[in-house]
């Protein structure tokens, strides 16, 4: 939910109802939201029914809650614990009952991702005649896909004064090239791969075909050596 405070409230309501229906109505439920230590909290806007605590202060907060219990509350807790034998076995039984009552959320991922619509579109395409027959024996065969196992690729890191350039096999047909974000390496890798591979912004690396990899690697090394000679000159 967008609001963790409202989420804690609703979760507390569900838990209270379950406790009441299963003979644990005397147990109290206090909604609590843990936040990052770096988060800022406006105490003027804090709700009265939900506690907000930075997670690195949770231990201290828990101890302070125990210290703030009134004498009457302590007496009630001690009496109920005595009569009900609230030992570790009781606590384990409560936990196991909660686990058995849990119902995992089941998402209709096909509908969420539009896969059911895509399947319907495919079936409509088949109906409209968009499925073509296989080519005959005299047809030109499609080019075979090259596998990384057919090449003896040198995937060891390329060590440079600016950091290592990493080479990672992606499946059987592609290699990822990742370099530290420093100008000399960015220029060497981008200048070599651009037009021969593709940029993957999510992981900030370049992707090349395995059949082009050795040539690309050699050219990156040559560009770095040339740049080094120019700096010396």
C-alpha positions as CSV (number, residue, x, y, z in Angstrom):
1,X,0.0,0.0,0.0
2,X,1.2,3.6,-0.6
3,X,0.8,4.3,3.1
4,X,2.7,1.9,5.5
5,X,0.8,3.5,8.4
6,X,-2.6,2.6,6.9
7,X,-1.3,-0.8,6.0
8,X,-0.2,-1.4,9.6
9,X,-3.7,-0.3,10.8
10,X,-5.5,-2.8,8.5
11,X,-3.1,-5.6,9.3
12,X,-3.8,-5.0,13.0
13,X,-7.5,-5.2,12.4
14,X,-7.2,-8.5,10.7
15,X,-4.9,-9.9,13.4
16,X,-7.2,-8.8,16.2
17,X,-10.2,-10.5,14.5
18,X,-8.3,-13.7,14.1
19,X,-7.2,-13.6,17.8
20,X,-10.8,-13.0,18.9
21,X,-12.1,-15.9,16.8
22,X,-9.5,-18.3,18.1
23,X,-9.6,-17.7,21.8
24,X,-6.8,-15.1,22.1
25,X,-9.0,-12.0,22.5
26,X,-7.1,-10.9,25.6
27,X,-3.9,-10.4,23.6
28,X,-3.3,-6.8,22.6
29,X,-2.2,-5.7,19.1
30,X,-0.2,-2.5,18.6
31,X,0.5,-1.4,15.0
32,X,4.1,-0.5,14.5
33,X,6.0,0.8,11.5
34,X,9.8,0.5,11.3
35,X,11.6,3.1,9.1
36,X,15.2,3.6,8.0
37,X,17.5,5.4,10.4
38,X,18.1,8.1,7.8
39,X,14.4,8.9,7.5
40,X,13.1,12.1,8.9
41,X,10.0,12.0,11.1
42,X,7.7,15.0,11.7
43,X,6.5,14.3,15.3
44,X,3.7,16.8,14.8
45,X,2.2,14.6,12.1
46,X,2.6,11.3,13.9
47,X,-0.7,9.3,14.5
48,X,-1.8,8.3,17.9
49,X,-2.8,4.7,17.1
50,X,0.4,3.6,15.2
51,X,3.9,3.7,16.5
52,X,6.7,4.8,14.1
53,X,10.2,3.8,15.2
54,X,13.5,3.8,13.4
55,X,14.7,0.3,13.1
56,X,18.1,0.8,14.7
57,X,16.2,2.1,17.8
58,X,13.7,-0.8,18.0
59,X,15.5,-2.6,20.8
60,X,15.5,0.5,23.0
61,X,11.9,1.2,22.1
62,X,10.9,-2.4,23.0
63,X,12.6,-2.1,26.4
64,X,11.0,1.2,27.1
65,X,7.5,-0.2,26.4
66,X,8.2,-3.0,29.0
67,X,9.4,-0.4,31.5
68,X,6.3,1.8,31.0
69,X,3.9,-1.0,31.9
70,X,1.8,-0.2,34.9
71,X,1.7,-2.4,38.0
72,X,-1.8,-3.4,37.2
73,X,-0.9,-4.5,33.7
74,X,2.0,-6.5,35.0
75,X,-0.2,-8.2,37.5
76,X,-2.8,-9.1,34.9
77,X,-0.1,-10.4,32.5
78,X,1.4,-12.5,35.3
79,X,-1.9,-13.9,36.3
80,X,-3.0,-14.9,32.8
81,X,0.4,-16.4,32.1
82,X,0.1,-18.5,35.3
83,X,-3.3,-19.8,34.5
84,X,-2.6,-20.4,30.8
85,X,0.9,-21.6,31.2
86,X,2.4,-19.2,28.7
87,X,5.7,-21.0,28.2
88,X,7.7,-21.5,25.0
89,X,5.4,-24.3,24.0
90,X,2.4,-22.0,24.3
91,X,4.1,-19.4,22.1
92,X,5.1,-22.0,19.5
93,X,1.5,-23.2,19.4
94,X,0.2,-19.7,18.8
95,X,2.8,-19.2,16.0
96,X,1.9,-22.5,14.4
97,X,-1.9,-21.7,14.5
98,X,-1.1,-18.3,12.8
99,X,0.9,-20.1,10.1
100,X,-1.9,-22.5,9.4
101,X,-4.4,-19.7,9.1
102,X,-2.2,-17.8,6.6
103,X,-3.6,-17.6,3.1
104,X,-1.0,-16.6,0.5
105,X,-2.0,-14.0,-2.0
106,X,-2.5,-15.4,-5.5
107,X,-2.0,-13.0,-8.4
108,X,-3.4,-13.5,-11.9
109,X,-0.1,-12.7,-13.5
110,X,-1.3,-13.6,-17.0
111,X,-4.1,-10.9,-16.7
112,X,-1.8,-8.4,-15.1
113,X,0.9,-8.7,-17.7
114,X,-1.6,-8.9,-20.6
115,X,-0.7,-12.5,-21.5
116,X,-4.2,-13.6,-21.7
117,X,-4.9,-10.8,-24.3
118,X,-1.7,-11.8,-26.2
119,X,-2.9,-15.4,-26.3
120,X,-6.3,-14.3,-27.6
121,X,-4.6,-12.2,-30.2
122,X,-2.4,-15.2,-31.3
123,X,-5.5,-17.3,-31.6
124,X,-7.2,-14.7,-33.7
125,X,-4.1,-14.5,-35.9
126,X,-4.2,-18.2,-36.4
127,X,-7.9,-17.9,-37.4
128,X,-7.0,-15.1,-39.9
129,X,-4.4,-17.2,-41.5
130,X,-1.3,-15.6,-40.1
131,X,0.3,-19.0,-39.4
132,X,2.5,-19.9,-42.4
133,X,3.6,-23.5,-43.4
134,X,7.1,-24.7,-42.9
135,X,9.4,-24.1,-45.9
136,X,9.9,-27.1,-48.3
137,X,13.0,-29.1,-48.6
138,X,14.4,-26.9,-51.4
139,X,14.0,-23.7,-49.4
140,X,17.1,-21.9,-48.2
141,X,17.8,-22.9,-44.6
142,X,17.9,-20.2,-42.0
143,X,21.4,-19.4,-40.7
144,X,22.4,-21.5,-37.6
145,X,22.6,-19.7,-34.3
146,X,26.1,-19.4,-33.1
147,X,26.7,-20.7,-29.6
148,X,29.3,-19.4,-27.0
149,X,30.5,-23.0,-26.7
150,X,31.8,-23.0,-30.2
151,X,34.3,-20.2,-29.4
152,X,37.2,-20.3,-27.0
153,X,36.4,-16.9,-25.5
154,X,38.7,-15.0,-23.2
155,X,36.3,-13.8,-20.6
156,X,39.0,-12.8,-18.1
157,X,38.9,-9.2,-16.9
158,X,40.9,-6.7,-18.8
159,X,43.0,-4.9,-16.2
160,X,43.7,-1.2,-16.7
161,X,45.0,1.6,-14.5
162,X,41.4,2.9,-14.3
163,X,39.9,-0.4,-13.1
164,X,39.0,-3.8,-14.6
165,X,36.7,-4.2,-17.6
166,X,34.5,-7.2,-17.0
167,X,33.3,-9.7,-19.7
168,X,30.3,-11.9,-18.8
169,X,28.7,-14.6,-21.0
170,X,25.0,-14.1,-21.3
171,X,23.6,-17.5,-22.3
172,X,25.1,-19.0,-25.3
173,X,25.0,-16.2,-27.9
174,X,26.0,-12.9,-26.2
175,X,28.6,-11.3,-24.0
176,X,28.1,-8.4,-21.7
177,X,30.9,-5.8,-21.4
178,X,30.9,-3.6,-18.2
179,X,33.5,-1.0,-17.5
180,X,34.1,1.5,-14.6
181,X,32.5,4.9,-15.1
182,X,35.7,6.7,-16.0
183,X,36.2,8.7,-19.2
184,X,39.1,6.8,-20.7
185,X,37.3,3.4,-20.4
186,X,33.9,4.8,-21.4
187,X,35.4,6.3,-24.6
188,X,37.4,3.1,-25.4
189,X,34.4,0.7,-24.9
190,X,31.7,2.9,-26.4
191,X,33.9,3.8,-29.4
192,X,34.5,0.1,-30.1
193,X,31.1,-1.4,-29.4
194,X,28.8,1.4,-30.7
195,X,27.3,0.2,-34.0
196,X,28.3,-3.4,-33.4
197,X,26.4,-4.1,-30.2
198,X,23.7,-2.6,-28.0
199,X,23.6,-0.5,-24.8
200,X,21.7,-1.9,-21.9
201,X,20.8,1.0,-19.6
202,X,19.4,-1.0,-16.8
203,X,22.7,-2.7,-16.1
204,X,24.8,-0.1,-17.7
205,X,26.8,-2.4,-19.9
206,X,27.2,-3.2,-23.6
207,X,26.0,-6.4,-25.3
208,X,27.8,-8.0,-28.3
209,X,27.4,-11.2,-30.2
210,X,29.9,-14.0,-29.4
211,X,31.1,-14.1,-33.0
212,X,32.2,-10.4,-32.6
213,X,33.5,-10.6,-29.1
214,X,37.2,-11.4,-29.7
215,X,37.6,-8.7,-32.3
216,X,35.8,-6.2,-30.0
217,X,38.0,-7.2,-27.0
218,X,41.2,-6.8,-29.1
219,X,40.1,-3.4,-30.4
220,X,39.3,-2.1,-26.9
221,X,42.8,-3.1,-25.8
222,X,44.3,-1.4,-28.9
223,X,42.3,1.8,-28.2
224,X,43.5,1.9,-24.5
225,X,47.1,1.3,-25.6
226,X,46.8,4.1,-28.2
227,X,45.4,6.5,-25.6
228,X,48.2,5.6,-23.2
229,X,50.9,6.3,-25.9
230,X,49.2,9.7,-26.7
231,X,49.3,10.7,-23.0
232,X,53.0,9.8,-22.8
233,X,53.7,11.9,-26.0
